[in-house]
């Protein structure tokens, strides 16, 4: 998907494609990472396919080289045999052998560049295989590291999530305990304050009633406000008439 977005964007739209990719990554980082891993794995498979094609080409070039080299070596060996025959004293038809050797040498001279070209092709394909294998190893290592990195990121995210959940639970418990304590203290304080207010109100009402009673009483009995008058009235009512009588006199009076 990432390759498609980048390919379809073109030169001017490449930044737009990158923005879309980054937005997708931010939206779902795990899926985006997994998609990127799949893309890397596909790239690794493509590199592997290139290596296999190069190996096929190498095998073909090597067969072609071996065939032409074998032909060249055989002709060269035949030329050496003919040369030894020419040099041998017992050889009868030296002129004919020399003529044949000349033809053979001409063939060898024509074949020699082809042998060199085939050797060069083999060496070049071999070098390409080595480069492709090195690139393949790099891609494989990058894919392995990316997978390991993703696994580490997953573990880190899980640990972070667990830590966050534990912190949230701890904060919730602290809030509940704090709320419980403050609620109890606050409720007790409210109840105490309410009782105190009721007591104050009751005392105020009592004082008001007492003042009312005293006021009404004083208005109904105006003479009670004067101490001398009150004492005289008490004595007149009999409360003070017996103050000057002795105990015996009072007892005699009661017997009568």
C-alpha positions as CSV (number, residue, x, y, z in Angstrom):
1,X,0.0,0.0,0.0
2,X,2.8,2.4,0.9
3,X,4.6,1.7,-2.4
4,X,1.3,2.2,-4.3
5,X,0.7,5.6,-2.6
6,X,4.3,6.7,-3.4
7,X,4.2,5.4,-7.0
8,X,0.8,7.0,-7.8
9,X,1.7,10.3,-6.3
10,X,4.4,11.3,-8.8
11,X,7.0,13.9,-8.3
12,X,4.8,16.7,-7.0
13,X,2.5,14.3,-5.1
14,X,5.3,12.5,-3.3
15,X,5.1,14.7,-0.2
16,X,1.3,14.2,-0.2
17,X,1.8,10.4,-0.3
18,X,4.3,10.7,2.5
19,X,1.8,12.8,4.6
20,X,-0.8,10.1,4.0
21,X,1.6,7.4,5.0
22,X,2.5,9.3,8.2
23,X,-1.2,9.8,8.9
24,X,-1.9,6.1,8.5
25,X,1.0,5.3,10.8
26,X,-0.2,7.7,13.5
27,X,-3.7,6.3,13.2
28,X,-2.7,2.6,13.6
29,X,1.0,2.3,14.3
30,X,1.0,-1.5,14.8
31,X,-0.9,-2.2,11.6
32,X,1.3,0.3,9.7
33,X,4.4,-1.3,11.1
34,X,3.1,-4.8,10.1
35,X,2.4,-3.5,6.6
36,X,5.9,-2.0,6.4
37,X,7.3,-5.4,7.5
38,X,5.3,-7.1,4.8
39,X,6.7,-4.6,2.2
40,X,10.2,-5.3,3.4
41,X,9.6,-9.0,3.2
42,X,8.3,-8.7,-0.3
43,X,11.4,-6.6,-1.2
44,X,13.5,-9.4,0.3
45,X,11.7,-11.9,-1.8
46,X,12.3,-9.8,-5.0
47,X,16.0,-9.7,-4.1
48,X,16.0,-13.4,-3.7
49,X,14.3,-13.9,-7.1
50,X,17.0,-11.7,-8.6
51,X,19.7,-13.8,-7.0
52,X,18.1,-17.0,-8.4
53,X,18.0,-15.5,-11.9
54,X,21.6,-14.5,-11.7
55,X,22.5,-18.0,-10.6
56,X,20.6,-19.4,-13.5
57,X,22.5,-16.9,-15.8
58,X,25.8,-17.9,-14.1
59,X,25.2,-21.6,-14.7
60,X,24.4,-20.9,-18.3
61,X,27.4,-18.7,-18.8
62,X,29.6,-21.2,-17.0
63,X,28.4,-24.0,-19.3
64,X,29.1,-21.9,-22.3
65,X,32.5,-21.0,-21.0
66,X,33.3,-24.6,-20.1
67,X,32.3,-25.8,-23.6
68,X,34.3,-23.2,-25.5
69,X,37.3,-23.6,-23.1
70,X,37.2,-27.4,-23.5
71,X,37.1,-26.9,-27.3
72,X,40.0,-24.5,-27.1
73,X,42.0,-26.7,-24.8
74,X,41.5,-29.7,-27.1
75,X,42.6,-27.7,-30.2
76,X,45.6,-26.4,-28.3
77,X,46.5,-29.9,-27.2
78,X,46.2,-31.1,-30.8
79,X,48.4,-28.3,-32.0
80,X,51.0,-29.3,-29.4
81,X,50.9,-32.9,-30.6
82,X,51.3,-31.7,-34.2
83,X,54.2,-29.5,-33.2
84,X,56.0,-32.4,-31.5
85,X,55.4,-34.5,-34.6
86,X,57.0,-31.9,-36.8
87,X,60.0,-31.7,-34.4
88,X,60.4,-35.5,-34.4
89,X,63.1,-36.7,-36.8
90,X,61.1,-39.8,-37.7
91,X,58.1,-37.8,-39.0
92,X,57.7,-38.4,-42.8
93,X,55.1,-35.8,-43.9
94,X,56.3,-32.8,-42.0
95,X,55.1,-30.3,-44.6
96,X,51.5,-31.7,-44.5
97,X,51.5,-31.6,-40.7
98,X,52.8,-28.0,-40.8
99,X,50.0,-27.0,-43.1
100,X,47.4,-28.6,-40.8
101,X,49.0,-27.0,-37.8
102,X,48.8,-23.6,-39.5
103,X,45.1,-24.1,-40.0
104,X,44.7,-25.2,-36.4
105,X,46.6,-22.3,-35.1
106,X,44.3,-20.0,-37.1
107,X,41.3,-21.6,-35.5
108,X,42.8,-21.2,-32.0
109,X,43.6,-17.5,-32.7
110,X,39.9,-16.9,-33.8
111,X,38.6,-18.8,-30.8
112,X,40.8,-17.2,-28.2
113,X,38.8,-13.9,-28.0
114,X,35.6,-15.9,-27.5
115,X,37.1,-17.8,-24.7
116,X,38.2,-14.5,-23.1
117,X,34.7,-13.0,-23.6
118,X,33.0,-16.1,-22.1
119,X,35.4,-15.9,-19.1
120,X,34.6,-12.2,-18.7
121,X,30.8,-13.0,-18.7
122,X,31.3,-15.7,-16.1
123,X,33.3,-13.3,-13.8
124,X,30.8,-10.5,-14.2
125,X,27.8,-12.7,-13.4
126,X,29.7,-14.1,-10.4
127,X,30.4,-10.6,-9.2
128,X,26.7,-9.6,-9.6
129,X,25.7,-12.7,-7.6
130,X,28.1,-11.7,-4.8
131,X,26.7,-8.1,-4.8
132,X,23.1,-9.4,-4.8
133,X,23.8,-11.8,-2.0
134,X,25.4,-9.0,0.1
135,X,22.3,-6.8,-0.6
136,X,20.1,-9.8,0.3
137,X,21.9,-10.3,3.6
138,X,21.5,-6.6,4.4
139,X,17.8,-6.7,3.6
140,X,17.4,-9.8,5.7
141,X,19.2,-8.3,8.6
142,X,17.1,-5.1,8.3
143,X,13.9,-7.2,8.2
144,X,15.0,-9.1,11.2
145,X,15.9,-6.0,13.2
146,X,12.6,-4.4,12.2
147,X,10.7,-7.4,13.4
148,X,12.7,-7.4,16.7
149,X,12.1,-3.7,17.0
150,X,8.4,-4.1,16.5
151,X,8.3,-6.8,19.1
152,X,10.2,-4.5,21.5
153,X,7.8,-1.7,20.7
154,X,4.9,-3.9,21.4
155,X,6.3,-5.0,24.7
156,X,7.1,-1.4,25.6
157,X,3.6,-0.3,24.7
158,X,2.1,-3.1,26.8
159,X,4.3,-2.2,29.8
160,X,3.4,1.5,29.3
161,X,-0.3,0.6,29.1
162,X,-0.1,-1.5,32.2
163,X,1.8,1.2,34.1
164,X,-0.8,3.7,32.9
165,X,-3.6,1.5,34.1
166,X,-1.9,0.9,37.5
167,X,-1.4,4.6,37.9
168,X,-5.0,5.3,37.0
169,X,-6.2,2.7,39.5
170,X,-3.9,4.1,42.2
171,X,-5.1,7.6,41.5
172,X,-8.7,6.3,41.6
173,X,-8.1,4.6,45.0
174,X,-6.5,7.7,46.3
175,X,-9.4,9.8,45.2
176,X,-11.9,7.4,46.7
177,X,-10.0,7.4,50.0
178,X,-9.6,11.2,50.0
179,X,-13.3,11.5,49.1
180,X,-14.3,9.1,51.9
181,X,-12.2,11.0,54.5
182,X,-13.2,14.4,53.5
183,X,-16.9,13.3,53.3
184,X,-16.8,11.8,56.8
185,X,-15.1,14.9,58.3
186,X,-17.3,17.2,56.3
187,X,-20.5,15.3,57.3
188,X,-19.4,15.3,61.0
189,X,-18.7,19.0,60.8
190,X,-22.0,19.7,59.2
191,X,-23.9,17.6,61.8
192,X,-22.0,19.3,64.7
193,X,-22.6,22.8,63.3
194,X,-26.3,21.9,62.9
195,X,-26.6,20.7,66.5
196,X,-24.8,23.8,67.7
197,X,-27.1,26.0,65.8
198,X,-30.1,24.2,67.2
199,X,-28.7,24.6,70.7
200,X,-28.1,28.3,70.2
201,X,-31.6,28.7,68.8
202,X,-33.1,26.8,71.7
203,X,-31.2,29.0,74.2
204,X,-32.3,32.1,72.3
205,X,-35.9,30.9,72.4
206,X,-35.7,30.2,76.1
207,X,-34.2,33.6,76.9
208,X,-37.0,35.2,74.8
209,X,-39.6,33.2,76.7
210,X,-38.1,34.1,80.0
211,X,-38.0,37.7,79.1
212,X,-41.5,37.5,78.0
213,X,-42.7,35.8,81.2
214,X,-40.8,38.3,83.4
215,X,-42.2,41.2,81.5
216,X,-45.8,40.0,81.6
217,X,-45.4,39.2,85.3
218,X,-44.1,42.6,86.1
219,X,-46.9,44.2,84.2
220,X,-49.5,42.1,85.9
221,X,-48.0,42.7,89.4
222,X,-46.5,46.2,89.3
223,X,-45.8,46.2,93.1
224,X,-43.4,43.3,92.9
225,X,-40.9,45.4,91.3
226,X,-40.4,47.4,94.5
227,X,-38.5,45.5,97.2
228,X,-40.0,47.3,100.2
229,X,-43.5,46.9,98.9
230,X,-42.9,43.3,98.2
231,X,-41.6,42.7,101.7
232,X,-44.6,44.5,103.2
233,X,-47.0,42.6,101.1
234,X,-45.4,39.3,102.1
235,X,-45.7,40.2,105.7
236,X,-49.3,41.3,105.3
237,X,-50.1,38.0,103.6
238,X,-48.9,36.2,106.8
239,X,-45.5,35.4,105.7
240,X,-43.9,37.8,108.2
241,X,-46.6,38.1,110.9
242,X,-45.1,35.2,113.0
243,X,-41.6,36.4,112.9
244,X,-41.8,38.0,116.4
245,X,-43.7,35.0,118.1
246,X,-41.7,32.4,119.9
247,X,-41.9,28.7,119.4
248,X,-43.9,28.0,122.6
249,X,-46.4,30.8,121.8
250,X,-46.9,29.4,118.4
251,X,-47.5,25.9,119.8
252,X,-49.9,27.2,122.4
253,X,-51.8,29.0,119.7
254,X,-52.1,25.9,117.7
255,X,-53.4,23.9,120.7
256,X,-56.3,26.4,121.1
